[in-house]
Each structure stands twice: as structure tokens, then as C-alpha cells.
Amino acid sequence: VAPLHAMIEDRDGDYYISDLGSQTGTVKGSARILEDRLNSGDEVKIGTYRIQFYIGVPKPAAPPKMQSE
């Protein structure tokens, strides 16, 4: 991962990710990108790191389990 690898910016309410010329690239989903719009829930890979992008607070997949006392 480069020190200045990628940037996420808000453009009038839409979010975009831009690769900043990194050697290993930035991947959204399964495609290497230079710049692309992000949607809530998109997955981005930068080197060995996986980032899930959410707008707002993500909703849990299942309700929390209640502990028995």
C-alpha cells in the first residue's frame, strides 16, 4: 500500500474513489479502477486490506442474540 494510495471524496452527495497512481492499484468489487462511484455496501481492496464502504450506519444482518441470566 502506498502512503498516498487512494482518495474517497464527496461530490455533491455522491461518493467517489480515485486511485492516486499506486503501483498495486485499487480494486472495487472484482475490477481494478482508476476512479469510480461508490455505493453504500461496496467493497474496495487496497493491497491486502478489504474496506467496506457504508453511507450512514450499516444495518445488522441479524438481530443481536439475548444473553440468558
C-alpha positions as CSV (number, residue, x, y, z in Angstrom):
1,V,0.0,0.0,0.0
2,A,1.4,3.4,-1.0
3,P,1.4,6.3,1.5
4,L,-1.0,8.2,-0.8
5,H,-2.8,5.2,-2.4
6,A,-6.4,6.3,-2.9
7,M,-8.8,9.0,-2.0
8,I,-12.6,9.0,-1.3
9,E,-14.4,12.3,-1.8
10,D,-17.9,13.6,-1.6
11,R,-19.1,15.2,-4.8
12,D,-22.5,16.9,-4.3
13,G,-23.8,14.0,-2.2
14,D,-22.2,11.2,-4.3
15,Y,-19.0,9.5,-3.2
16,Y,-16.1,8.6,-5.5
17,I,-12.9,6.7,-5.0
18,S,-9.8,7.6,-7.0
19,D,-6.6,5.6,-7.3
20,L,-3.7,8.1,-6.8
21,G,-1.3,6.3,-9.2
22,S,-0.4,3.5,-6.9
23,Q,1.7,0.6,-8.2
24,T,-0.6,-2.1,-7.0
25,G,-3.9,-0.4,-7.9
26,T,-7.3,-0.1,-6.3
27,V,-10.0,-2.7,-6.8
28,K,-13.8,-2.2,-6.4
29,G,-15.7,-5.4,-6.4
30,S,-13.6,-7.5,-8.8
31,A,-12.4,-4.8,-11.2
32,R,-9.3,-2.6,-10.9
33,I,-10.4,1.0,-11.1
34,L,-8.8,4.4,-11.6
35,E,-11.9,6.2,-10.5
36,D,-15.5,5.0,-9.8
37,R,-18.6,6.0,-7.9
38,L,-19.1,4.3,-4.5
39,N,-22.5,3.0,-3.3
40,S,-23.3,2.0,0.3
41,G,-22.1,-1.6,0.9
42,D,-19.4,-1.6,-1.9
43,E,-16.2,-3.4,-1.1
44,V,-12.8,-1.9,-2.0
45,K,-9.5,-3.7,-1.9
46,I,-6.2,-1.8,-1.4
47,G,-3.3,-4.1,-1.2
48,T,-4.2,-6.9,1.3
49,Y,-6.8,-4.6,3.0
50,R,-10.6,-5.0,2.4
51,I,-12.7,-1.9,3.1
52,Q,-16.5,-2.0,3.1
53,F,-17.9,1.5,2.4
54,Y,-21.2,2.5,4.0
55,I,-23.1,5.7,4.0
56,G,-24.7,6.1,7.4
57,V,-24.8,3.3,9.9
58,P,-24.9,-0.2,8.5
59,K,-27.9,-2.3,9.5
60,P,-27.0,-5.6,11.2
61,A,-27.6,-8.8,9.2
62,A,-29.5,-10.4,12.2
63,P,-30.9,-9.1,15.5
64,P,-28.5,-9.3,18.4
65,K,-28.7,-12.5,20.5
66,M,-30.1,-12.1,24.0
67,Q,-28.0,-13.5,26.8
68,S,-29.7,-15.6,29.4
69,E,-29.2,-14.5,33.0
